[in-house]
């Protein structure tokens, strides 16, 4: 009985890969948490990684011949591993790639491509082009059951296709990381045009187009003059065609890729072994301030300053990432002196029939807003649409251009009335508020 129990438990270890370097998992085989797959030519490596100073871990693929770890694909983008030794990456007996947290056996990620009876020769192989492929190794012509190139994250590698393969139900597009230490999908994406034109669009929130490559003319994209003939090799998008995609070949020898950065810009980069860093070939859109919401809510975008994102008066960074546009802004406590951005919309609900606040010092709603303001302060209301609040450019309206100013003395409005805080004339969420000392 003891021998049987030992064999049952030891059988799990027998199906793990050995310590020797390999590029392949076979059916039922697991990758130990502290080992990796290495492509045949040594170009790419797959295993657990932790981005930056984060303590969270992910299954990913990165360049092996680049001294600065550069991840090109992530499996469990939004479900990180908290304890790396308590995880298991497996090619199941059904031919499906699975990532579990142990000992709870919680499923963190799946390739969602299984078969009741896959060929016994089915393997998962990390190829030298960075593609993780599940297929039968019985012959070179075996069909692909699943591949990471069909499900890219933020990186477009040479040879990978972006676009549609309707026969296989594949729609391949890029989505940016949330920030440099969090690979979870963020708001920015790069997708082939869905209306029938041979071009790519950069989108925010999946719908708001903030930049386009322009139409492909067979050699270059209209808005990307940096491209030259031979850079791209693919099939221009055509309505109702079964396969519509773009691919590309690396014209420059060495290691290169396209990356949709966390700031929403698409960058073409080439690795320089001599310099030990990535060399930027081009960045689209050129002007980072053209990216929708590039500096977050209430951020001011200035390409002329050392820090692209700045805070307007009476605002301070929500976090250190504000200079790169990774996070939004908040009202600075020291400057607001009692004025709460959170309480302004609440006051709007209780405004009078006139739609005004604080007029004449007698209306009950006066206490909701005006009493929050100390004496001798100016409330500046800068009228902005929601789209203007997300990524305000430095050349946009300045405080002196505000539609109105209301001087408050003794905690109430003493000149022009405070305008309605709701609807299209709000001095709240739809407006940029500034609270300054009396000048």
C-alpha positions in Angstrom: 0.0 0.0 0.0 2.8 2.4 0.9 4.5 1.6 -2.4 1.3 2.4 -4.3 0.9 5.7 -2.6 4.5 6.6 -3.3 4.1 5.8 -7.0 0.9 7.9 -7.3 2.6 11.0 -5.8 5.9 10.5 -7.6 4.2 10.1 -11.0 3.5 13.9 -10.9 7.2 14.7 -10.7 8.0 12.2 -13.4 5.9 14.2 -15.8 7.7 17.4 -15.2 10.5 18.4 -17.6 14.0 17.6 -16.5 16.5 20.2 -15.6 18.0 20.1 -19.1 17.2 23.0 -21.3 14.2 22.3 -23.6 11.8 24.1 -25.9 8.9 21.7 -25.6 6.2 20.4 -23.3 4.5 17.1 -24.1 1.0 16.1 -23.2 0.5 16.0 -19.4 3.8 17.6 -18.8 4.3 20.5 -16.4 7.0 23.2 -16.3 8.5 23.6 -12.8 8.1 27.1 -11.4 11.8 27.7 -11.3 12.6 26.4 -14.8 12.0 27.8 -18.3 11.6 26.8 -21.9 14.2 28.1 -24.3 13.7 28.2 -28.0 16.0 26.1 -30.2 18.2 28.9 -31.3 18.2 30.6 -27.9 16.3 33.7 -29.1 13.4 33.5 -26.6 12.6 32.2 -23.2 9.4 31.3 -21.4 8.8 31.1 -17.7 7.8 33.0 -14.6 8.8 36.7 -14.4 8.0 39.6 -12.1 8.0 43.1 -13.8 10.0 45.8 -12.1 9.7 45.9 -8.4 6.3 44.1 -8.4 5.9 41.0 -6.2 3.4 39.5 -8.5 4.4 36.9 -11.0 3.3 36.0 -14.5 4.0 33.4 -17.2 5.6 35.2 -20.1 7.9 35.1 -23.1 10.9 37.4 -23.3 14.0 38.0 -25.5 16.8 35.8 -24.2 19.6 37.7 -26.0 18.7 41.1 -24.7 20.4 42.1 -21.4 17.5 44.2 -20.2 14.6 41.8 -19.8 12.0 42.7 -22.4 8.7 40.7 -22.2 6.9 40.2 -25.5 3.9 38.1 -24.4 2.0 37.4 -21.1 -0.4 34.6 -20.4 -2.1 35.5 -17.1 -2.2 39.3 -17.7 -5.0 40.1 -15.2 -4.6 37.1 -12.8 -1.1 37.3 -11.3 0.6 34.5 -9.3 1.2 35.6 -5.8 3.4 32.7 -4.7 5.6 31.5 -7.6 6.4 28.1 -6.0 2.7 27.4 -5.7 2.0 27.4 -9.4 1.9 24.9 -12.2 2.1 25.5 -16.0 0.9 22.4 -17.9 0.0 21.1 -21.3 -3.0 19.0 -20.3 -3.9 15.6 -21.6 -6.5 17.4 -23.7 -3.9 19.5 -25.4 -4.7 22.7 -23.5 -2.2 25.0 -21.8 -3.2 25.6 -18.2 -1.9 27.7 -15.4 -3.0 26.8 -11.9 -2.3 28.1 -8.4 -1.6 25.3 -6.1 -2.5 23.6 -3.8 -6.0 25.1 -4.3 -5.8 24.1 -8.0 -7.3 27.5 -8.9 -7.3 28.1 -12.7 -5.5 31.4 -13.5 -5.2 31.1 -17.2 -6.1 28.7 -20.1 -5.4 28.6 -23.8 -9.1 27.6 -24.3 -8.2 25.2 -27.0 -8.7 21.6 -26.0 -9.6 18.4 -27.7 -11.3 15.3 -26.3 -8.7 13.1 -27.9 -5.7 15.1 -29.2 -2.9 13.2 -31.0 -0.5 11.6 -28.5 2.2 13.5 -30.4 0.8 16.9 -29.5 3.4 19.2 -28.0 3.7 22.9 -27.0 6.9 24.4 -28.5 8.5 27.8 -28.0 9.7 28.7 -31.5 12.7 30.8 -32.4 10.4 33.6 -33.6 8.9 34.0 -30.1 5.7 32.0 -31.0 4.4 29.4 -28.5 2.7 26.8 -30.6 0.5 23.8 -29.7 0.4 21.2 -32.5 1.2 17.6 -33.3 4.9 17.0 -34.0 4.2 14.0 -36.2 4.8 16.1 -39.3 5.9 19.6 -40.3 2.5 20.1 -42.0 0.4 19.4 -38.8 -2.2 22.0 -38.2 -1.8 24.5 -35.3 -4.2 23.9 -32.5 -3.3 27.1 -30.7 -0.5 29.8 -30.9 0.5 32.8 -28.9 0.8 34.9 -32.1 -3.0 34.8 -32.4 -3.3 36.3 -28.9 -0.6 39.1 -28.6 -0.4 41.4 -25.7 1.4 44.7 -26.3 4.2 43.6 -28.6 4.1 42.8 -32.4 7.0 40.5 -33.4 8.3 40.0 -37.0 6.3 37.2 -38.6 3.2 37.6 -36.4 -0.1 38.6 -38.0 -2.4 41.4 -36.8 -5.9 41.3 -38.2 -8.6 38.7 -38.9 -8.7 35.1 -39.7 -12.4 34.5 -39.9 -12.1 30.8 -40.8 -10.4 30.2 -37.5 -12.3 32.8 -35.5 -9.2 34.8 -34.7 -9.0 38.6 -34.2 -5.4 39.6 -33.3 -4.7 43.1 -31.9 -2.5 44.8 -29.4 -3.4 46.2 -26.0 -1.1 48.2 -23.8 0.0 47.3 -20.3 -1.7 49.2 -17.4 1.7 50.4 -16.3 5.3 49.3 -16.4 4.8 46.9 -13.5 1.3 45.7 -14.4 0.7 43.8 -17.7 -3.1 43.8 -17.2 -4.9 45.1 -20.4 -5.3 48.9 -20.3 -7.4 51.3 -22.4 -5.2 51.6 -25.5 -5.3 49.2 -28.4 -4.1 48.9 -32.0 -6.5 47.2 -34.3 -6.8 46.7 -38.1 -9.6 48.9 -39.4 -13.0 47.3 -39.1 -14.7 49.3 -41.9 -12.8 47.8 -44.8 -9.8 50.1 -45.2 -6.2 48.8 -45.2 -5.0 50.6 -42.1 -4.4 50.4 -38.4 -6.2 52.5 -35.8 -5.1 53.4 -32.3 -8.1 53.3 -30.0 -8.8 54.4 -26.4 -11.5 52.4 -24.7 -12.0 50.3 -27.8 -14.0 53.0 -29.6 -12.3 56.4 -29.5 -9.8 56.7 -32.4 -7.0 59.1 -31.5 -4.6 58.2 -34.4 -4.5 56.2 -37.6 -1.7 54.9 -39.8 -3.5 56.1 -42.9 -4.3 53.7 -45.8 -1.6 51.3 -46.9 -0.6 52.0 -50.6 1.4 48.8 -51.1 4.6 50.3 -49.8 3.9 52.6 -46.9 1.2 53.8 -44.6 0.0 57.3 -45.5 0.8 58.7 -42.0 4.0 56.8 -41.4 6.6 58.1 -43.9 9.3 56.4 -41.8 8.2 53.1 -43.4 9.7 52.0 -46.6 9.0 49.3 -49.2 9.6 45.8 -47.7 9.0 46.8 -44.1 5.6 45.3 -44.2 4.5 42.1 -45.9 0.8 41.2 -45.7 -2.6 41.2 -47.2 -4.4 44.6 -47.1 -7.8 44.6 -45.3 -10.7 43.7 -47.6 -14.4 43.3 -46.6 -15.8 39.8 -46.5 -12.4 38.2 -47.2 -11.7 35.2 -45.0 -8.2 36.3 -44.0 -7.2 40.0 -43.6 -4.0 40.8 -41.8 -0.7 42.7 -41.8 2.6 41.1 -41.0 6.1 42.4 -41.4 9.8 41.4 -41.8 12.6 43.0 -39.9 14.6 44.9 -42.6 17.3 45.8 -40.1 19.5 42.8 -39.0 19.2 42.0 -35.3 16.3 42.2 -32.7 13.4 44.6 -33.2 9.7 44.9 -32.5 6.7 47.2 -32.3 5.3 48.0 -28.9 2.1 49.7 -27.8 3.5 51.6 -24.8 1.5 52.4 -21.6 1.3 56.0 -22.8 -0.7 55.0 -25.9 2.1 55.5 -28.4 3.1 52.8 -30.9 6.9 52.5 -31.0 9.3 50.8 -33.4 12.4 49.8 -31.6 15.7 48.0 -32.4 18.1 46.5 -29.8 21.6 47.8 -29.8 24.1 45.3 -28.2 26.8 47.9 -28.2 24.8 50.5 -26.4 23.0 47.9 -24.3 19.6 49.6 -24.8 16.6 49.8 -27.2 17.0 52.4 -30.0 13.8 54.2 -30.9 13.1 54.3 -34.7 9.8 56.1 -34.6 6.9 56.8 -32.3 3.3 57.3 -33.4 1.6 59.6 -32.9 4.7 61.8 -32.8 3.1 64.3 -30.4 2.4 62.4 -27.1 -0.3 65.0 -26.3 -2.3 63.7 -29.2 -3.0 60.5 -27.3 -6.5 60.5 -25.8 -6.3 61.1 -22.0 -2.5 61.0 -22.1 -2.2 62.7 -18.7 -5.2 61.4 -17.0 -8.2 63.3 -15.6 -7.3 67.0 -15.1 -3.7 66.6 -16.3 -2.1 69.2 -18.5 0.0 67.9 -21.4 3.1 70.0 -22.4 5.5 68.6 -24.9 7.8 71.6 -24.4 8.7 70.7 -20.7 10.9 68.0 -19.3 7.9 66.3 -17.7 5.2 65.8 -20.4 2.4 65.8 -17.8 1.9 68.5 -15.3 -0.7 69.5 -12.8 -2.8 72.7 -13.1 -3.0 75.1 -10.2 -4.5 73.5 -7.1 -3.8 70.0 -8.3 -1.1 67.5 -7.3 0.0 64.2 -8.7 -2.2 61.2 -7.6 1.0 59.1 -7.8 4.5 59.3 -9.1 3.4 57.8 -12.5 1.6 61.0 -13.4 4.6 62.4 -15.4 4.3 59.5 -17.8 0.5 59.7 -17.9 0.1 56.4 -16.1 -2.2 57.8 -13.4 -4.5 60.7 -12.9 -4.4 63.7 -10.6 -6.1 64.8 -7.4 -6.9 68.1 -5.7 -4.1 69.1 -3.4 -5.3 69.3 0.2 -3.2 72.2 1.1 -4.5 74.4 -1.7 -8.2 73.5 -1.6 -8.6 74.8 2.0 -12.0 73.2 2.6 -13.2 73.0 -1.0 -14.0 69.3 -1.7 -14.2 68.2 -5.3 -16.2 65.2 -4.1 -18.8 67.4 -2.4 -19.5 69.7 -5.3 -21.6 67.2 -7.3 -23.5 66.4 -4.0 -24.4 70.1 -3.7 -25.6 70.1 -7.3 -28.4 67.7 -6.3 -29.7 70.1 -3.8 -29.5 73.3 -5.8 -32.6 75.6 -6.0 -35.1 75.9 -8.8 -33.0 78.8 -10.2 -30.2 76.4 -10.9 -27.8 78.7 -9.0 -25.9 78.3 -5.8 -25.2 80.8 -3.1 -27.1 83.8 -4.6 -27.8 86.5 -2.0 -26.6 84.5 0.9 -30.1 83.3 1.8 -30.8 80.1 -0.2 -30.3 76.9 1.8 -28.0 75.4 -0.9 -25.6 78.3 -0.2 -24.2 76.3 2.7 -23.5 73.3 0.6 -20.8 75.1 -1.5 -20.1 78.6 -0.4 -19.6 77.8 3.2 -16.8 75.4 2.2 -14.8 78.3 0.9 -12.7 80.4 3.3 -12.8 84.2 3.0 -10.8 86.0 0.3 -10.5 83.0 -2.1 -11.4 82.9 -5.8 -13.2 80.0 -7.3 -12.2 79.6 -11.0 -14.5 77.5 -13.1 -12.9 76.4 -16.4 -15.6 75.2 -18.7 -14.4 71.9 -20.3 -16.1 68.9 -21.9 -15.2 65.5 -20.5 -13.0 64.8 -23.5 -11.1 68.1 -22.8 -10.6 67.1 -19.1 -8.9 63.9 -20.3 -5.6 65.2 -21.6 -5.8 69.0 -21.4 -3.1 70.5 -23.6 -0.9 73.3 -22.2 -1.9 75.6 -25.1 -5.6 75.2 -24.2 -7.5 77.7 -22.0 -5.5 79.2 -19.2 -7.1 80.3 -15.9 -7.4 83.9 -17.1 -9.7 82.7 -19.9 -12.2 81.2 -17.5 -15.9 82.1 -18.3 -16.5 83.5 -14.9 -15.0 84.0 -11.5 -16.9 84.2 -8.2 -15.3 86.0 -5.3 -16.2 84.5 -1.9 -15.9 86.4 1.3 -16.8 85.1 4.7 -17.8 81.8 3.3 -20.5 82.9 0.8 -20.8 84.3 -2.7 -20.6 88.1 -2.7 -20.5 88.9 -6.4 -21.7 86.8 -9.4 -23.7 83.7 -8.4 -22.1 80.3 -8.5 -23.4 78.5 -11.6 -25.2 75.2 -11.6 -23.0 72.2 -10.8 -25.0 69.8 -12.9 -25.5 69.1 -16.6 -23.6 70.9 -19.3 -22.7 73.8 -17.1 -21.2 71.9 -14.2 -18.3 73.3 -12.1 -17.7 69.8 -10.9 -16.7 66.6 -12.7 -17.2 68.2 -16.1 -15.1 71.2 -15.3 -11.6 71.9 -14.2 -11.6 73.6 -10.8 -8.9 75.9 -9.4 -8.8 77.4 -6.0 -6.2 80.2 -5.6 -5.5 82.8 -3.0 -6.8 86.3 -3.6 -4.6 88.2 -6.0 
